[in-house]
Amino acid sequence: MTTLPVNPSARQLADTRAGEILGPDDYARFHERAARYDRDNAFFADDFADLRAAGYLKIALPRALGGAGLTLAQVAREQRRLAYWAPATALALTMHHYWIGPAVQLREQGDDSVAWLLDAVAGGAVLAAGHGERGNDAGLDDSVVRAVPRPGGGYVFTGRKTFTSLSPVWTKLGVHGRDDSDPDRPRIVHAFVDRDAAGVATEQVWDALGVRAIGSDDTVLDGVAVPADQVLAVIPIGHPYPPYINGILRWYLPLVANVYYGIARRALDLAVASSRERRSLALDGRPNAEKGSVQRWVAQAEIQLDAAWSLLEKTVADLDEGVDHGSWWTSRLFATKEFTVSSARGVVDIAVQVVGASSVSRRNELERLYRDVRTGPLHPPNTDAVLDVVGRTSLGLIP
């Protein structure tokens, strides 16, 4: 693993080493383990234990419930810092954090409909997302998992969920399924499934190109009963999302994007450090950093990262402050995610170009980062969906 010194600027230093919850020793441990987790395709179990003990799973909870009371912007920065050192660890925990923030915000607005979820997290619950499904290219707007209503308002879920990050440790899985009990009015049901409920099983299938430590196995739901008090929403297909589900997207997209920013920042810092250290025969032994081509590549990467950083910071600030972007909000969120993950991939490609052939060695950290950043565009919404929504909104085809 590459251990080159990195000397980021003052702003970058705040982004990568000065967390509100974690310190340099924590990041050093996570960084050391990341290569091993990747090599062994192993879940980040030791990181998870350390982060849980440090209170990191409760950073978005109010202080009154034992949390740190961090805003979306603050959580995003914490995730960005963690991703700089341990990308897969940060990405997996995004799937826990994004359920909590919107529930806190609703409670602050006087809506206690999901306050029970905050109490569960305060008691140690680990949340995860069960929205991936084979053959479903409609995302949350439809489902191939069936949700059959029960007397009293509960549901029975049957089907398979893919890409269930945090599979080894989650205790409550947020899922959606389709209720066809009224064929003329199908509905999407959002609910939480308990890990110990009858009919829940995990199939260990995760063996991917990048972010290998996230533990995104399949979850099989075989007639799993969910009580009415764990049903989040029941929405006729085609209708707008209710406040909590809408709020999830406003946390999920910026948090995912910040993880990929952290990956790219780390890759570029490694490339810069390599350029300062390596000597050029063509330059009579002076550093590669004195090559004009290296300077231009690094400049391009810094420009891309600076633009992505500014967009990320503005987006989470606007969300925290309740800025009204009207019907453009969805496009703004989609664009923030798409621009950031696309820029991150480009920056990592530049880092590889600057370092050269040694960057693809399994012993070089850049090789892992190159693989990790590839997964960014695959998180929903994918590029096609983003361009469709943003384009149609701009053209006035979406009200």
C-alpha positions as CSV (number, residue, x, y, z in Angstrom):
1,M,0.0,0.0,0.0
2,T,1.2,3.5,-0.9
3,T,2.2,5.5,2.2
4,L,3.4,8.7,0.5
5,P,3.2,11.9,2.6
6,V,0.3,14.1,1.7
7,N,0.4,17.9,2.3
8,P,-3.1,19.2,1.5
9,S,-4.0,22.9,1.6
10,A,-5.6,24.4,4.7
11,R,-9.1,23.8,3.3
12,Q,-8.3,20.3,2.3
13,L,-6.8,19.7,5.7
14,A,-10.1,20.6,7.3
15,D,-11.8,18.3,4.9
16,T,-9.7,15.2,5.5
17,R,-8.1,15.3,9.0
18,A,-10.1,17.4,11.4
19,G,-13.3,15.6,12.1
20,E,-15.8,16.6,14.8
21,I,-16.1,12.9,15.9
22,L,-13.0,11.1,14.8
23,G,-9.3,12.0,15.1
24,P,-6.1,11.3,13.3
25,D,-5.5,8.0,15.1
26,D,-8.9,6.7,14.0
27,Y,-8.4,7.7,10.4
28,A,-5.0,6.0,10.5
29,R,-6.5,2.7,11.6
30,F,-9.3,2.8,9.1
31,H,-6.8,3.6,6.3
32,E,-4.6,0.7,7.2
33,R,-7.5,-1.7,7.3
34,A,-9.0,-0.6,4.0
35,A,-6.4,-2.4,1.8
36,R,-6.9,-5.6,3.8
37,Y,-10.7,-5.5,3.5
38,D,-10.4,-4.9,-0.2
39,R,-7.9,-7.7,-0.7
40,D,-10.0,-10.2,1.3
41,N,-13.4,-9.0,0.1
42,A,-14.2,-8.7,3.8
43,F,-16.8,-6.5,5.6
44,F,-15.3,-3.6,7.6
45,A,-16.1,-5.3,10.9
46,D,-13.3,-3.7,13.0
47,D,-14.0,-0.3,11.5
48,F,-17.7,-0.7,12.3
49,A,-16.9,-1.7,15.9
50,D,-14.7,1.3,16.4
51,L,-17.2,3.7,14.8
52,R,-20.0,2.4,16.8
53,A,-18.0,2.8,20.0
54,A,-17.1,6.4,19.0
55,G,-20.8,7.3,18.6
56,Y,-20.5,7.7,14.8
57,L,-23.7,5.9,14.1
58,K,-25.6,8.5,16.1
59,I,-24.0,11.7,14.7
60,A,-27.3,12.8,13.1
61,L,-29.4,12.1,16.2
62,P,-30.3,15.0,18.5
63,R,-28.2,15.4,21.6
64,A,-31.2,14.7,23.7
65,L,-31.3,11.2,22.3
66,G,-27.6,10.6,22.8
67,G,-26.4,11.8,19.4
68,A,-24.1,14.5,18.2
69,G,-26.9,16.7,16.7
70,L,-25.0,17.2,13.4
71,T,-26.8,18.9,10.5
72,L,-26.7,17.5,7.0
73,A,-23.8,19.7,6.1
74,Q,-21.8,18.5,9.1
75,V,-22.6,14.8,8.5
76,A,-21.6,15.3,4.8
77,R,-18.2,16.7,5.8
78,E,-17.7,13.8,8.3
79,Q,-18.5,11.3,5.6
80,R,-16.2,13.1,3.2
81,R,-13.3,12.9,5.7
82,L,-13.9,9.2,6.4
83,A,-14.1,8.4,2.7
84,Y,-10.7,10.0,2.1
85,W,-9.2,7.3,4.3
86,A,-11.6,4.4,4.0
87,P,-14.1,4.8,1.0
88,A,-16.1,1.6,1.5
89,T,-16.5,2.2,5.2
90,A,-17.9,5.7,4.5
91,L,-20.2,4.6,1.7
92,A,-21.8,1.8,3.7
93,L,-22.5,4.0,6.6
94,T,-24.2,6.5,4.3
95,M,-27.0,3.9,4.0
96,H,-27.5,4.2,7.7
97,H,-27.2,8.0,8.2
98,Y,-29.6,9.0,5.5
99,W,-32.6,7.5,7.2
100,I,-32.0,9.4,10.4
101,G,-31.6,13.0,9.3
102,P,-35.1,13.4,7.7
103,A,-36.7,11.9,10.7
104,V,-35.0,14.4,12.9
105,Q,-36.1,17.3,10.6
106,L,-39.7,16.1,10.6
107,R,-39.7,15.9,14.4
108,E,-38.4,19.4,14.6
109,Q,-41.3,20.5,12.4
110,G,-43.8,18.9,14.9
111,D,-44.3,15.6,12.9
112,D,-43.6,12.6,15.2
113,S,-44.7,9.9,12.6
114,V,-41.2,8.4,12.5
115,A,-39.9,9.4,15.9
116,W,-40.0,5.7,16.8
117,L,-37.1,5.2,14.4
118,L,-35.0,7.8,16.2
119,D,-35.7,6.0,19.5
120,A,-34.6,2.7,17.8
121,V,-31.3,4.3,16.7
122,A,-30.8,5.7,20.1
123,G,-31.2,2.2,21.4
124,G,-28.5,0.8,19.0
125,A,-30.5,0.0,15.9
126,V,-28.4,-0.2,12.6
127,L,-30.4,0.9,9.6
128,A,-29.8,-0.1,6.0
129,A,-31.5,0.3,2.6
130,G,-33.4,-2.5,0.8
131,H,-34.3,-0.7,-2.4
132,G,-32.2,-2.5,-5.0
133,E,-34.1,-5.1,-7.1
134,R,-33.1,-7.1,-10.1
135,G,-35.2,-6.1,-13.1
136,N,-36.5,-2.9,-11.5
137,D,-35.3,0.2,-13.5
138,A,-38.1,2.4,-12.0
139,G,-36.4,2.7,-8.6
140,L,-38.7,3.8,-5.8
141,D,-41.5,4.4,-8.3
142,D,-42.3,0.7,-8.6
143,S,-41.2,-2.7,-7.2
144,V,-40.9,-6.4,-8.1
145,V,-41.2,-7.2,-4.4
146,R,-44.8,-7.9,-3.4
147,A,-46.4,-6.3,-0.3
148,V,-49.7,-7.9,0.7
149,P,-51.9,-6.1,3.2
150,R,-52.7,-7.6,6.5
151,P,-55.6,-6.8,8.9
152,G,-54.7,-3.8,11.1
153,G,-52.5,-2.0,8.6
154,G,-49.5,-4.3,8.4
155,Y,-48.0,-5.9,5.3
156,V,-46.3,-9.2,4.3
157,F,-43.3,-8.7,2.0
158,T,-42.1,-11.4,-0.5
159,G,-39.2,-11.0,-2.9
160,R,-35.5,-10.3,-3.1
161,K,-33.5,-7.1,-2.4
162,T,-30.1,-6.6,-3.9
163,F,-27.1,-4.4,-2.9
164,T,-28.1,-4.5,0.8
165,S,-25.1,-2.7,2.2
166,L,-24.3,-3.3,5.9
167,S,-25.6,-6.9,5.4
168,P,-23.6,-8.4,8.3
169,V,-24.8,-5.8,10.9
170,W,-28.1,-4.1,10.0
171,T,-31.0,-4.6,12.4
172,K,-33.7,-2.7,10.5
173,L,-34.0,-2.7,6.7
174,G,-35.9,0.0,4.9
175,V,-37.8,-1.6,2.0
176,H,-40.4,-0.9,-0.5
177,G,-42.8,-3.2,-2.3
178,R,-45.8,-3.2,-4.5
179,D,-49.4,-3.7,-3.2
180,D,-51.6,-5.0,-6.0
181,S,-54.6,-5.8,-3.8
182,D,-56.6,-3.3,-5.8
183,P,-55.4,-4.0,-9.4
184,D,-56.8,-0.6,-10.6
185,R,-54.9,1.3,-8.0
186,P,-51.6,-0.3,-7.3
187,R,-49.6,1.2,-4.4
188,I,-46.0,1.3,-3.2
189,V,-45.5,0.5,0.4
190,H,-42.5,1.7,2.3
191,A,-41.7,0.0,5.6
192,F,-38.9,-1.3,7.9
193,V,-38.2,-5.0,8.2
194,D,-36.6,-6.3,11.4
195,R,-33.6,-8.6,11.0
196,D,-35.0,-11.2,13.4
197,A,-38.4,-11.4,11.7
198,A,-39.4,-14.8,10.3
199,G,-38.6,-15.2,6.6
200,V,-35.6,-12.8,6.5
201,A,-32.4,-14.4,5.0
202,T,-29.1,-13.0,3.7
203,E,-27.4,-14.6,0.7
204,Q,-23.7,-13.7,0.6
205,V,-23.2,-12.8,-3.0
206,W,-21.1,-9.5,-2.8
207,D,-17.8,-9.8,-4.7
208,A,-17.5,-6.6,-6.8
209,L,-14.9,-4.5,-8.6
210,G,-14.8,-1.7,-6.1
211,V,-15.9,-0.7,-2.6
212,R,-15.6,-4.3,-1.7
213,A,-15.9,-3.9,2.1
214,I,-19.5,-2.6,2.1
215,G,-21.1,-6.0,2.5
216,S,-23.8,-5.5,-0.1
217,D,-25.3,-8.9,-0.1
218,D,-28.8,-10.0,-1.2
219,T,-31.7,-10.0,1.3
220,V,-34.5,-12.6,0.7
221,L,-37.9,-11.7,2.1
222,D,-40.1,-14.9,2.3
223,G,-43.5,-13.8,3.6
224,V,-42.0,-11.4,6.1
225,A,-44.7,-9.7,8.3
226,V,-44.3,-6.0,9.1
227,P,-46.5,-4.5,11.7
228,A,-48.5,-1.4,11.0
229,D,-46.3,0.8,13.2
230,Q,-43.3,0.1,11.0
231,V,-45.0,1.1,7.8
232,L,-43.6,4.4,6.7
233,A,-45.9,5.3,3.8
234,V,-48.4,3.8,1.3
235,I,-48.3,5.8,-2.0
236,P,-50.5,5.2,-5.1
237,I,-48.1,4.6,-8.0
238,G,-47.4,7.9,-9.8
239,H,-48.2,10.1,-6.9
240,P,-45.6,12.4,-5.2
241,Y,-43.5,11.1,-2.3
242,P,-44.6,12.0,1.2
243,P,-42.3,14.3,3.3
244,Y,-40.2,11.5,4.9
245,I,-39.5,9.6,1.7
246,N,-38.8,12.9,-0.1
247,G,-36.5,13.9,2.8
248,I,-34.5,10.6,2.4
249,L,-33.5,11.6,-1.1
250,R,-32.3,15.0,0.2
251,W,-29.9,13.2,2.5
252,Y,-29.0,10.2,0.4
253,L,-27.8,12.0,-2.7
254,P,-25.5,14.6,-1.1
255,L,-24.0,12.0,1.3
256,V,-23.2,9.6,-1.6
257,A,-21.7,12.4,-3.6
258,N,-19.5,13.4,-0.7
259,V,-18.0,9.9,-0.4
260,Y,-16.9,10.0,-4.0
261,Y,-15.4,13.5,-3.6
262,G,-13.4,12.1,-0.7
263,I,-12.1,9.3,-2.9
264,A,-11.0,11.7,-5.6
265,R,-9.4,14.1,-3.2
266,R,-7.3,11.3,-1.8
267,A,-6.3,10.1,-5.3
268,L,-5.2,13.6,-6.3
269,D,-3.2,14.1,-3.1
270,L,-1.4,10.9,-3.7
271,A,-0.6,11.9,-7.3
272,V,0.7,15.3,-6.1
273,A,2.9,13.6,-3.4
274,S,4.3,11.2,-6.0
275,S,5.1,14.0,-8.4
276,R,7.1,15.8,-5.7
277,E,8.9,12.7,-4.7
278,R,9.7,11.0,-8.0
279,R,12.7,12.3,-10.0
280,S,12.8,12.8,-13.8
281,L,15.8,11.6,-15.8
282,A,14.7,14.0,-18.6
283,L,14.8,16.9,-16.1
284,D,18.3,15.9,-14.8
285,G,16.9,14.5,-11.6
286,R,14.5,17.3,-10.7
287,P,11.0,16.3,-9.4
288,N,8.3,15.2,-11.9
289,A,6.3,18.1,-10.4
290,E,8.4,20.5,-12.6
291,K,7.0,18.9,-15.8
292,G,4.6,21.2,-17.6
293,S,2.3,18.2,-18.5
294,V,2.1,17.2,-14.8
295,Q,1.2,20.8,-13.8
296,R,-1.5,20.9,-16.4
297,W,-3.0,17.6,-15.4
298,V,-3.0,18.6,-11.7
299,A,-4.6,22.0,-12.6
300,Q,-7.4,20.3,-14.4
301,A,-8.1,18.0,-11.5
302,E,-8.0,20.8,-8.9
303,I,-10.5,22.8,-11.0
304,Q,-12.9,19.8,-11.2
305,L,-12.6,19.2,-7.5
306,D,-13.0,22.8,-6.6
307,A,-16.2,23.0,-8.6
308,A,-17.6,19.8,-7.1
309,W,-16.7,21.0,-3.6
310,S,-18.5,24.3,-4.1
311,L,-21.6,22.6,-5.5
312,L,-21.7,20.1,-2.6
313,E,-21.3,22.8,0.0
314,K,-23.9,25.0,-1.5
315,T,-26.4,22.2,-1.9
316,V,-26.2,20.9,1.7
317,A,-26.2,24.5,3.0
318,D,-29.4,25.3,1.1
319,L,-31.0,22.1,2.4
320,D,-30.1,22.9,6.0
321,E,-31.3,26.5,5.6
322,G,-34.6,25.5,3.9
323,V,-33.9,27.5,0.7
324,D,-36.8,27.1,-1.7
325,H,-35.7,26.0,-5.1
326,G,-39.2,25.0,-5.9
327,S,-39.6,22.4,-8.6
328,W,-35.9,22.6,-9.4
329,W,-34.9,20.9,-6.1
330,T,-35.0,17.3,-7.5
331,S,-32.9,18.4,-10.5
332,R,-30.5,20.2,-8.2
333,L,-30.0,17.1,-6.1
334,F,-29.6,14.8,-9.2
335,A,-27.2,17.2,-10.8
336,T,-25.1,17.5,-7.6
337,K,-24.7,13.7,-7.4
338,E,-24.0,13.3,-11.1
339,F,-21.5,16.2,-11.4
340,T,-19.6,15.1,-8.3
341,V,-19.3,11.4,-9.2
342,S,-18.4,12.2,-12.8
343,S,-15.8,14.7,-11.7
344,A,-14.4,12.3,-9.1
345,R,-13.9,9.6,-11.7
346,G,-12.2,12.1,-14.0
347,V,-9.9,13.3,-11.2
348,V,-8.9,9.7,-10.3
349,D,-8.2,9.0,-14.0
350,I,-5.9,12.1,-14.0
351,A,-4.2,10.9,-10.8
352,V,-3.4,7.6,-12.5
353,Q,-2.1,9.5,-15.6
354,V,0.2,11.6,-13.4
355,V,1.6,8.7,-11.4
356,G,2.0,6.4,-14.4
357,A,2.2,2.6,-14.7
358,S,3.0,2.1,-11.0
359,S,-0.5,3.3,-10.1
360,V,-2.1,0.1,-11.3
361,S,0.0,-2.1,-9.1
362,R,-2.0,-3.9,-6.4
363,R,0.5,-2.5,-3.9
364,N,-0.4,1.1,-4.9
365,E,-3.4,2.7,-3.1
366,L,-4.4,4.4,-6.3
367,E,-5.2,1.0,-7.9
368,R,-7.9,0.5,-5.2
369,L,-9.2,4.1,-5.5
370,Y,-9.4,3.7,-9.3
371,R,-11.7,0.7,-8.8
372,D,-13.7,2.3,-5.9
373,V,-14.6,5.4,-7.9
374,R,-16.0,3.4,-10.8
375,T,-19.1,2.6,-8.8
376,G,-20.2,6.2,-8.3
377,P,-22.4,6.6,-11.4
378,L,-24.1,3.3,-10.7
379,H,-25.9,4.5,-7.5
380,P,-29.4,5.5,-8.4
381,P,-30.3,7.7,-10.1
382,N,-27.9,6.6,-12.8
383,T,-26.6,9.0,-15.5
384,D,-29.5,8.2,-17.9
385,A,-32.1,8.9,-15.2
386,V,-30.4,12.1,-14.1
387,L,-30.2,13.5,-17.6
388,D,-33.8,12.6,-18.3
389,V,-35.1,14.4,-15.2
390,V,-32.9,17.4,-15.4
391,G,-33.5,17.8,-19.2
392,R,-37.2,17.4,-19.0
393,T,-37.4,19.8,-16.0
394,S,-35.4,22.5,-17.8
395,L,-37.6,22.1,-20.9
396,G,-40.8,22.5,-18.9
397,L,-41.9,18.9,-19.4
398,I,-42.0,18.2,-15.7
399,P,-44.2,20.5,-13.7
